[in-house]
Amino acid sequence: MSCAKSQISNYEIVNLMELLEMYAGSCWRMAGMLGQLVCYLEAASQGATLADKTVGQLGATLGEIGAEMQRLGMHGPVKSLHNIMAFLDENKGNVLFVVLRQRLAVLHERVIEELEGQLFLSIPKEVEDFYRQSEPLFGKLVEARFPQLTEDIFEAGKCLSLRRPTATVFHLMRVMESGLQAFGTKLNVALADEKNWQNILDEVNKKIRLLDHRLPETKKYAEASSHLYNVKVAWRNEVMHPKQTYTDEEALSIFRNVRTFIQDLAEFI
């Protein structure tokens, strides 16, 4: 059984149960008490002013409403509520019903405005891991071998989960630039400044063909080259920079292929 959060921090991901535990109960109680308060005042007011007993009961209920507002961090409505309570204190024995009702209507409006101003972003379950990232998205070996890629891999995952596919590919492009530089250095071939995918593959494969195919590392280089080809196909652009726009599916395909290629590199770099 989950425990209710006492507070939800900004930029924190929460599940629906946590959201309901934090907000639904307080909102329900607060709305119920406000509604009951108006009904009670309608019945209790026999004339233009309210009896002292009614005012006392009213103050107690407003105190309970204020406690729920404090729990929800509703600073604007709390200020309106304090104004009402000050009005009650200053006009004991002479609280005008019509004025109090107007002030309660203003309080209700402040509550609605505050609730409308608190926005929550829903992350689909299928991309939750890309957002939370409790483990390195490309694995611990990649993080250890290529620490300079950590930030862009992290941001690529975040963008993917937030449906920013073109931004995802932008970060993956930076990952690929570093990866290709490392691959080229390993093969003793210049790839750092090359942007055309076919030229990159031609240079890599030309170098691999000159190696001893009986060596285990040659097989690893060839596997990396095949995965590099998959990256090129997924990129859907002859030159290594993002095209104008990418779909979510295209970005996910590129992410997976880039991850496989970089994981290959981490095995022998």
C-alpha positions, 0 to 999 in steps of 0.5 A: 500500500502506497503512502500519501505524499505530503507535497509534490515538488516541481518537475517531479514525476508522480503516478496517478495514485500519488496525485489523488492521494495528495490532491483529491481528498483535500480538494473534495473536502474543501469544495464540500465545506465551501458548499455546505458553508453557503447552504448553512448561511442561507439557513442561519441568516434570519435577517441582514446580519448573522448571529454571533453563534453563527459567526463562531461556527463559520470561523471554525469551518473557515479554519478547516478550509484554510488547513486544506488550502495550506496542505495544497500550497494554495497561497492566493486563496489562503490570502482571500480566506484570511481576509474573510476571517479578519472581516469577521473579527472586525465586524462581530455582531454586525456581519452583513450576510450579503457582504460575507456571501460576496467574499465567499464567492471571491474565495471560490473563484480564487480556488478555481483559478489556483487549481486551473494554474497547477498543471501536470504532465502525463507520461505514458507507461511505455516511455516511463523508463526514458523519463525516469532513467533509474539506470543509464539508458545505454548501459553502465559500460557505455557510461563508463567508457564514454562519460562525455556522452552521458548528458546527450543520452540523458536528454535524448531519453527525456525528449523521447518520453516528452514527444520531442522526436526531432530534439531526440535526434539532435541529441543522438546526432551529438552522440553519433559524432563522438562515437564515430570519432572514437570508431575512426580513431580505433580504425585509424581512419578520419571520420570526425569531420565526415557527415555523409553516411555513405562516405562514412560507411565506405571508409569504415568498410574499406579499412575493415577489409584490409584487416585480418579476418581471423582476428576476433576484433575484426569481427567486432568491427564488422558487427559495429559497421553493420549496426552503423548501417542500421543507424544510417537507414533509420536516420532517413537522411543522407547527411548526418544532421536531423532532417526538418522533422521526425516522428515519434516512431522514427526517433525511437528507431534511431534511438535504438540503433544508435544505442546498439552501435554505441554499445558495440563500440564500448565493447572494444574501445 
